[in-house]
Amino acid sequence: MPEGGNALVKPRLPFFNLAARHKGLTEAIADCYSEAARVCLDRHHQSPVDLSIEGTRPTVNAMAEWDATDEVVRAAWANETDTTEMGAYACVLAAVEIAIGLVAIRRAETLTGADYYVAPPGSVVNDLEDCVRLEISGMDKGSGPAVQYRVKAKLDQAARGDSNLPAIAGVIGFQSCLIVLRRLGE
């Protein structure tokens, strides 16, 4: 690094302590999501790993760091489908936070085509009018094209949802260390 220069520091994917920033999560739920994310990341990687958050301008290159899980935690999360879904909640909410500046303020109702309502930090939950619906999905395995295909399916789901609020689909590929965020209508 040249003298007086600044090294580019990758932001950390903040999938820990989510409840402190995302008022739509309780501490127990947030901790559960974070624990599942650790299991998902442990399936393919050792901490730390670089990951890419695409679909934002510019693409965000971030780093995920976590404590490795032990046999007890892995046994508690032995259901791959549930673990991948819950781990995706942690990672995609964290990605939306650092890449777009939105946080979860409330869980979305059934049939809205989304999992959470997100808004700028400090937003009031009284009126969802200024919120964006966030549909989240995760894939244990799969390359970039597979993640992109899943994003399209999740955008279609959001479009069919019983809500006129704007929507974002967010999908993480744990093996490929890729998170894709796309707005409905882009």
C-alpha positions as CSV (number, residue, x, y, z in Angstrom):
1,M,0.0,0.0,0.0
2,P,1.4,3.4,-0.9
3,E,2.3,5.7,2.0
4,G,-0.7,7.7,3.1
5,G,-3.1,5.5,1.1
6,N,-6.1,3.6,2.5
7,A,-6.5,-0.1,2.0
8,L,-10.0,-1.0,0.8
9,V,-11.6,-2.9,3.6
10,K,-14.4,-5.2,2.7
11,P,-17.6,-4.7,4.8
12,R,-18.5,-7.6,7.0
13,L,-21.8,-9.3,6.4
14,P,-23.5,-8.5,9.7
15,F,-25.6,-11.6,10.2
16,F,-25.0,-11.5,14.0
17,N,-26.9,-9.4,16.5
18,L,-29.6,-8.7,13.9
19,A,-32.3,-7.9,16.5
20,A,-30.2,-4.8,17.6
21,R,-30.7,-3.3,14.1
22,H,-33.8,-5.0,12.7
23,K,-36.7,-4.2,14.9
24,G,-38.9,-6.8,13.1
25,L,-36.9,-9.6,14.7
26,T,-36.7,-10.7,18.3
27,E,-33.4,-11.6,19.8
28,A,-34.3,-15.3,19.9
29,I,-35.4,-15.4,16.3
30,A,-32.3,-13.5,15.2
31,D,-30.0,-15.8,17.1
32,C,-31.7,-18.8,15.6
33,Y,-31.2,-17.4,12.1
34,S,-27.6,-16.6,12.8
35,E,-26.9,-20.1,14.1
36,A,-28.5,-21.7,11.0
37,A,-26.3,-19.4,8.8
38,R,-23.2,-20.7,10.6
39,V,-24.2,-24.3,9.9
40,C,-24.9,-23.5,6.2
41,L,-21.5,-21.7,5.8
42,D,-19.7,-24.5,7.6
43,R,-21.0,-27.1,5.1
44,H,-18.7,-25.6,2.4
45,H,-16.3,-23.1,3.9
46,Q,-14.0,-22.1,6.8
47,S,-14.3,-18.6,8.2
48,P,-13.6,-16.1,6.8
49,V,-14.9,-16.2,3.2
50,D,-15.4,-13.5,0.6
51,L,-18.9,-13.2,-0.8
52,S,-20.5,-11.1,-3.5
53,I,-23.8,-9.2,-3.2
54,E,-25.0,-8.7,-6.8
55,G,-27.9,-6.8,-8.1
56,T,-26.9,-3.6,-6.3
57,R,-25.1,-0.8,-7.9
58,P,-22.2,-1.2,-7.4
59,T,-21.8,-4.9,-6.5
60,V,-20.8,-5.2,-2.9
61,N,-17.9,-7.4,-2.1
62,A,-18.2,-8.4,1.5
63,M,-16.7,-10.9,4.0
64,A,-18.5,-13.4,6.2
65,E,-16.9,-14.4,9.5
66,W,-18.3,-16.8,12.0
67,D,-17.4,-19.2,14.8
68,A,-17.4,-22.8,13.5
69,T,-20.3,-24.9,14.7
70,D,-19.8,-28.0,16.8
71,E,-21.4,-31.4,16.6
72,V,-24.3,-30.4,19.0
73,V,-25.3,-27.4,16.8
74,R,-25.0,-29.4,13.6
75,A,-27.2,-32.1,15.1
76,A,-29.8,-29.6,16.1
77,W,-29.8,-28.3,12.5
78,A,-29.8,-31.7,10.8
79,N,-32.7,-30.8,8.5
80,E,-31.0,-29.3,5.5
81,T,-34.1,-27.6,4.1
82,D,-35.1,-25.8,7.3
83,T,-31.5,-24.9,8.1
84,T,-30.9,-23.4,4.6
85,E,-34.1,-21.4,4.9
86,M,-33.3,-20.0,8.3
87,G,-29.7,-19.3,7.4
88,A,-30.8,-17.5,4.3
89,Y,-33.0,-15.1,6.4
90,A,-29.9,-14.1,8.4
91,C,-27.6,-13.6,5.4
92,V,-30.1,-11.9,3.1
93,L,-31.3,-9.5,5.8
94,A,-27.7,-8.6,6.5
95,A,-27.0,-8.1,2.8
96,V,-30.1,-5.8,2.4
97,E,-28.8,-3.8,5.3
98,I,-25.3,-3.2,4.0
99,A,-26.1,-3.0,0.3
100,I,-29.4,-1.1,0.2
101,G,-29.6,0.4,3.7
102,L,-32.9,-1.3,4.7
103,V,-33.7,-3.3,7.8
104,A,-36.6,-5.7,8.7
105,I,-39.3,-3.9,10.6
106,R,-42.0,-6.6,10.5
107,R,-42.7,-10.1,9.4
108,A,-44.9,-10.2,6.3
109,E,-48.3,-11.9,6.4
110,T,-49.1,-15.0,4.5
111,L,-49.9,-14.6,0.8
112,T,-48.1,-11.2,0.5
113,G,-45.5,-12.8,-1.7
114,A,-42.8,-11.9,0.9
115,D,-41.2,-12.9,4.1
116,Y,-40.4,-9.4,5.7
117,Y,-41.2,-5.8,5.3
118,V,-38.0,-3.7,5.1
119,A,-37.5,0.0,5.4
120,P,-34.8,2.5,6.3
121,P,-33.6,2.3,10.0
122,G,-35.8,4.2,12.3
123,S,-38.9,3.7,10.3
124,V,-42.2,3.4,12.2
125,V,-44.2,0.2,11.8
126,N,-47.6,2.0,12.1
127,D,-47.9,2.4,8.3
128,L,-46.4,-0.1,5.9
129,E,-46.9,2.3,3.0
130,D,-43.2,3.3,2.9
131,C,-42.0,-0.3,3.2
132,V,-40.7,-2.7,0.7
133,R,-41.6,-6.4,0.7
134,L,-38.6,-8.8,0.9
135,E,-38.8,-12.3,-0.4
136,I,-35.9,-14.5,0.8
137,S,-34.6,-17.8,-0.3
138,G,-31.5,-19.9,0.1
139,M,-29.7,-22.6,-1.8
140,D,-27.2,-25.0,-0.2
141,K,-25.5,-25.8,-3.5
142,G,-25.6,-24.1,-6.9
143,S,-23.7,-21.8,-9.1
144,G,-24.4,-18.2,-10.0
145,P,-26.8,-19.2,-12.8
146,A,-28.8,-21.4,-10.4
147,V,-29.0,-18.5,-7.9
148,Q,-30.2,-16.1,-10.6
149,Y,-32.9,-18.6,-11.7
150,R,-34.1,-18.8,-8.1
151,V,-34.2,-15.0,-7.9
152,K,-36.5,-15.0,-11.0
153,A,-38.8,-17.5,-9.4
154,K,-38.9,-15.5,-6.1
155,L,-39.7,-12.3,-8.1
156,D,-42.6,-14.1,-9.8
157,Q,-43.8,-15.1,-6.3
158,A,-43.7,-11.5,-5.1
159,A,-45.5,-10.3,-8.2
160,R,-48.4,-12.8,-7.5
161,G,-48.5,-11.7,-3.8
162,D,-51.6,-10.0,-2.4
163,S,-49.9,-6.6,-1.9
164,N,-49.2,-3.6,-4.1
165,L,-46.0,-2.6,-2.2
166,P,-42.7,-2.7,-4.1
167,A,-40.7,-5.9,-3.6
168,I,-37.2,-7.2,-3.6
169,A,-36.1,-10.9,-3.9
170,G,-33.0,-11.9,-2.2
171,V,-31.3,-15.3,-2.7
172,I,-28.1,-16.7,-1.2
173,G,-26.1,-19.5,-2.6
174,F,-24.1,-20.8,0.4
175,Q,-21.7,-22.9,-1.6
176,S,-21.1,-20.2,-4.2
177,C,-20.8,-17.4,-1.6
178,L,-23.2,-15.3,-3.7
179,I,-26.2,-13.2,-2.7
180,V,-28.4,-11.7,-5.4
181,L,-30.8,-8.9,-4.7
182,R,-33.3,-7.8,-7.4
183,R,-36.2,-5.4,-7.3
184,L,-39.5,-6.4,-8.8
185,G,-39.8,-4.8,-12.2
186,E,-36.1,-4.4,-12.9
